[in-house]
């Protein structure tokens, strides 16, 4: 029985396993990157009238807006009591609890 030259030695095998384990550990310990903060001057947020503060909304342009409408009271915002949270309408972008856009949907109250 003849062995080929490409035979893996025990030493090479152990080095490959150790390298693989190291790479796997590095990948698993890499933190998940947080979503980006929504930039009000970007085209889409701007087209939705997004403001960082509901008090800055142009009432003439958005007559249905009230200052009680803020991200923290919107169904699409997930932030609990934090100052910032993610907005599902803006693909999980981070918005302040005081923000507003014309897609505001009031959270349903418990009946």
C-alpha positions in Angstrom: 0.0 0.0 0.0 1.5 3.3 -1.1 0.7 6.6 0.7 0.4 9.9 -1.3 2.5 12.9 -0.6 -0.5 15.0 0.5 -1.0 12.9 3.6 -1.9 15.1 6.6 0.4 14.5 9.6 -0.9 14.5 13.1 1.0 17.8 13.7 -0.6 19.5 10.7 -4.0 18.2 11.7 -3.7 19.6 15.2 -2.6 23.0 13.9 -5.6 23.1 11.6 -8.0 22.2 14.4 -6.4 24.8 16.7 -6.7 27.5 14.0 -10.3 26.6 13.3 -11.2 26.7 17.0 -9.5 30.1 17.3 -11.4 31.5 14.3 -14.7 30.1 15.6 -14.2 31.7 19.0 -13.3 35.0 17.5 -16.4 35.0 15.3 -18.7 34.1 18.2 -17.3 36.8 20.5 -17.7 39.6 17.9 -20.4 41.9 19.1 -23.4 42.5 16.9 -23.3 46.0 15.6 -26.1 48.2 16.7 -28.3 49.9 14.2 -27.4 53.3 13.0 -29.1 56.4 14.3 -31.6 57.9 11.9 -30.3 61.0 10.2 -33.2 63.6 9.8 -31.5 65.1 6.7 -31.3 61.8 4.8 -33.8 61.8 1.9 -36.3 59.2 3.2 -36.6 60.5 6.8 -36.8 64.0 5.4 -39.6 62.9 3.1 -41.4 61.5 6.1 -41.1 64.8 8.0 -38.9 63.1 10.6 -37.8 65.4 13.4 -35.6 64.6 16.4 -38.0 66.5 18.6 -41.8 66.5 18.1 -41.9 70.2 19.3 -40.0 71.1 16.1 -42.6 69.8 13.6 -44.0 72.4 11.2 -47.7 72.6 12.2 -48.6 74.3 8.9 -47.1 71.4 6.9 -48.4 68.7 9.2 -51.7 70.0 10.6 -52.7 66.6 12.2 -49.5 66.6 14.3 -49.8 67.2 18.0 -46.9 67.5 20.5 -48.2 64.4 22.3 -47.2 62.4 19.2 -43.6 61.3 19.9 -41.7 58.1 19.1 -42.1 56.8 22.6 -45.9 56.7 22.1 -45.7 55.1 18.6 -46.5 51.4 17.9 -43.5 51.2 15.6 -41.0 52.3 18.2 -39.3 49.8 20.5 -37.4 51.5 23.3 -39.4 51.1 26.5 -38.4 53.8 28.9 -35.0 54.4 27.3 -34.0 57.7 25.7 -33.4 55.9 22.3 -35.1 52.9 20.6 -35.4 51.3 17.3 -38.1 52.1 14.8 -39.5 49.3 12.7 -40.7 51.8 10.1 -37.2 52.9 9.5 -35.7 49.4 9.3 -34.7 49.4 13.0 -32.8 52.7 12.9 -32.3 54.3 16.3 -34.5 57.3 17.0 -35.0 59.4 20.2 -38.1 58.9 22.3 -38.9 62.6 21.5 -38.8 62.1 17.7 -41.7 62.2 15.3 -42.6 61.3 11.7 -45.8 61.5 9.6 -46.2 57.7 9.9 -46.9 58.1 13.7 -49.2 55.3 14.9 -50.4 55.7 18.5 -49.8 52.7 20.7 -53.0 50.8 21.5 -54.1 51.1 25.1 -55.1 48.1 27.1 -58.9 47.8 27.2 
